[in-house]
Amino acid sequence: MILIAMGVSGAGKTRIGELLAERLHCTFTDGDAFHSEANKEKMHKGIPLTDEDRWPWLKTIRAAIEEKQRAHETAVFTCSSLKRSYRDILRAGDTDVCFVYLKGTREVLEERLTARTGHFFDPSLLQSQLDTLEEPGQDEAISVSIELTPERIVDNVLDQLKRR
């Protein structure tokens, strides 16, 4: 099984991904690690990424997913996965790839981004991400409110996984 914690910046993908991996006794990989330096520089400067910027990044994450699948490993990844077409690349038709949508209000996301330090993402890009976001339906992802504690979010995700 491959889980991908998704959502806009500030949703808590890294923290939730780490906790899920810990609870599932598997590896965790932050999708941001696959961004090119050019992508990171654009985001640092407050320039939104285009689809053309994202395609190579998404394909690199997909290759890492396939590596875990070939090794028959459970793994947790993070990736904003804002559009269905992006999720389609990451999923590639595999039924063992499950998205976990961390859903939050603009107010909560802004508050988190303002408090965050040491990240290359310029908080001014939140609106661009929200504009790009195509929220996944129940057929596509487990959806969880980011207003819960991280532990409750993970409990909720694991409960929903059991029912799938």
Phi, psi and omega per residue, in radians:
M1 nan 2.417 3.071
I2 -2.083 2.165 3.051
L3 -1.876 2.437 3.082
I4 -2.188 1.929 3.061
A5 -1.326 2.133 -3.038
M6 -2.210 2.823 3.089
G7 2.542 3.053 -3.131
V8 -1.264 2.951 3.118
S9 -1.068 2.399 -3.117
G10 1.657 -0.092 -3.110
A11 -1.320 -0.280 3.138
G12 1.702 0.428 -3.083
K13 -0.991 -0.799 -3.086
T14 -1.136 -0.866 -3.118
R15 -1.067 -0.807 -3.137
I16 -1.177 -0.716 3.099
G17 -1.033 -0.772 3.115
E18 -1.089 -0.774 3.137
L19 -1.140 -0.713 3.095
L20 -1.077 -0.786 3.137
A21 -1.082 -0.690 3.110
E22 -1.091 -0.812 -3.118
R23 -1.193 -0.568 -3.129
L24 -1.584 -0.030 -3.135
H25 0.953 0.916 -3.119
C26 -2.438 -3.128 -3.127
T27 -1.405 2.708 3.065
F28 -2.172 2.336 3.094
T29 -2.328 2.146 3.117
D30 -1.439 2.128 -3.134
G31 -1.042 -0.439 3.106
D32 -1.058 -0.467 -3.141
A33 -1.122 -0.339 -3.119
F34 -1.584 -0.118 3.116
H35 -1.165 2.482 3.042
S36 -1.231 2.807 3.073
E37 -1.063 -0.625 3.127
A38 -1.098 -0.736 3.097
N39 -1.101 -0.799 -3.134
K40 -1.069 -0.722 -3.138
E41 -1.127 -0.735 3.096
K42 -1.033 -0.835 -3.104
M43 -1.151 -0.666 3.110
H44 -1.073 -0.600 3.139
K45 -1.477 -0.001 3.128
G46 1.439 0.336 3.139
I47 -1.705 2.080 -3.140
P48 -1.103 2.523 3.057
L49 -1.303 2.592 3.057
T50 -1.716 2.950 3.045
D51 -1.005 -0.687 3.140
E52 -1.068 -0.596 3.072
D53 -1.208 -0.608 -3.015
R54 -1.444 -0.553 -3.041
W55 -0.930 -0.898 -3.134
P56 -1.078 -0.649 3.114
W57 -1.072 -0.838 -3.138
L58 -1.106 -0.692 3.134
K59 -1.165 -0.575 3.090
T60 -1.196 -0.723 3.080
I61 -1.113 -0.739 3.126
R62 -1.038 -0.705 3.116
A63 -1.088 -0.675 3.107
A64 -1.168 -0.656 3.078
I65 -1.080 -0.813 -3.140
E66 -1.079 -0.606 3.095
E67 -1.100 -0.755 3.105
K68 -1.146 -0.696 3.133
Q69 -1.127 -0.736 3.120
R70 -1.069 -0.567 3.127
A71 -1.500 0.037 -3.128
H72 0.991 0.729 -3.121
E73 -1.854 2.497 2.918
T74 -1.383 2.481 -3.137
A75 -2.673 2.693 3.069
V76 -2.073 2.287 3.077
F77 -2.120 2.828 2.926
T78 -2.106 2.549 3.068
C79 -2.938 2.330 -3.109
S80 -0.973 -0.665 3.033
S81 0.854 0.831 -2.964
L82 -1.150 -0.594 -3.111
K83 -1.939 2.686 3.083
R84 -1.044 -0.657 3.139
S85 -1.098 -0.570 3.078
Y86 -1.208 -0.756 3.135
R87 -1.126 -0.615 3.095
D88 -1.074 -0.685 3.099
I89 -1.126 -0.809 -3.106
L90 -1.181 -0.638 -3.120
R91 -1.366 -0.735 -3.129
A92 0.859 0.616 3.096
G93 1.403 -0.005 -3.119
D94 -1.330 2.276 3.140
T95 -1.406 -0.214 -3.141
D96 -1.609 0.111 3.055
V97 -1.736 2.090 -3.079
C98 -2.142 2.233 3.103
F99 -1.588 2.490 3.064
V100 -2.074 1.843 -3.088
Y101 -1.524 2.011 3.110
L102 -1.623 1.823 -2.965
K103 -1.804 2.283 3.127
G104 -2.556 2.835 3.102
T105 -1.355 2.749 3.105
R106 -0.980 -0.704 -3.100
E107 -1.084 -0.818 -3.135
V108 -1.152 -0.738 3.137
L109 -1.091 -0.788 3.121
E110 -1.065 -0.744 3.128
E111 -1.045 -0.777 3.141
R112 -1.150 -0.763 -3.120
L113 -1.143 -0.643 3.123
T114 -1.139 -0.614 -3.114
A115 -1.429 -0.283 -3.049
R116 -1.354 2.444 3.076
T117 -2.227 2.745 3.033
G118 1.309 0.376 3.130
H119 -2.074 2.543 -3.078
F120 -1.300 -0.237 -3.061
F121 -1.333 2.199 3.075
D122 -1.403 2.110 -3.108
P123 -0.967 -0.367 3.124
S124 -1.160 -0.239 -3.137
L125 -1.447 -0.072 -3.117
L126 -0.979 -0.798 -3.117
Q127 -1.049 -0.712 3.108
S128 -1.050 -0.733 3.123
Q129 -1.167 -0.743 3.118
L130 -1.104 -0.645 3.100
D131 -1.168 -0.592 -3.117
T132 -1.398 -0.516 -3.034
L133 -0.998 2.195 2.946
E134 -1.932 1.729 -3.066
E135 -1.012 2.335 3.124
P136 -1.299 2.568 3.067
G137 -1.471 3.091 3.132
Q138 -1.074 -0.451 3.127
D139 -1.299 -0.245 -3.015
E140 -1.948 -0.436 -3.022
A141 -2.756 2.750 2.899
I142 -1.459 2.266 -3.113
S143 -1.944 2.313 -3.108
V144 -2.426 2.404 3.090
S145 -1.258 2.356 3.111
I146 -1.385 0.003 3.128
E147 -1.425 -0.166 3.019
L148 -1.352 2.856 3.034
T149 -1.181 2.728 3.104
P150 -0.958 -0.698 -3.132
E151 -1.128 -0.731 3.115
R152 -1.166 -0.642 3.096
I153 -1.059 -0.826 -3.129
V154 -1.111 -0.761 3.085
D155 -1.005 -0.786 -3.133
N156 -1.071 -0.798 3.134
V157 -1.061 -0.831 -3.102
L158 -1.140 -0.632 3.067
D159 -1.108 -0.776 -3.140
Q160 -1.165 -0.609 3.093
L161 -1.090 -0.700 3.137
K162 -1.081 -0.587 -3.102
R163 -1.448 -0.172 -3.125
R164 -1.361 nan nan
